């Protein structure tokens, strides 16, 4: 077998392996997206169930909003205040105490 044939064969094998790996990554991404959707649906269901059963005394929407901003990078660590993109405090309470919006 000539060097050119060996190179062509190696190129074919590498191309085939790259396409296989790409397909596997796409499958993994689809599974991840599906799992995220399932977790969100489960969380919504639990919140709706608590709301319907009037078990909302433990809900603390302001703390949850602060945690969300902190994790998403919207909370200013130095001044311990919300970023400019944050929702005004009065709006937070009114949105959450009306009930779930799903």
Secondary structure, DSSP 8 states (H G I E B T S, - for coil): --HHHHHHHHHHHHHHHHHHHHHHHHHHHHHHHHHHHHHHHHHHHHHHHHHHTT--TT--HHHHHHHHHHHHT-EETTTTEE-TTS--HHHHHHHHHT----
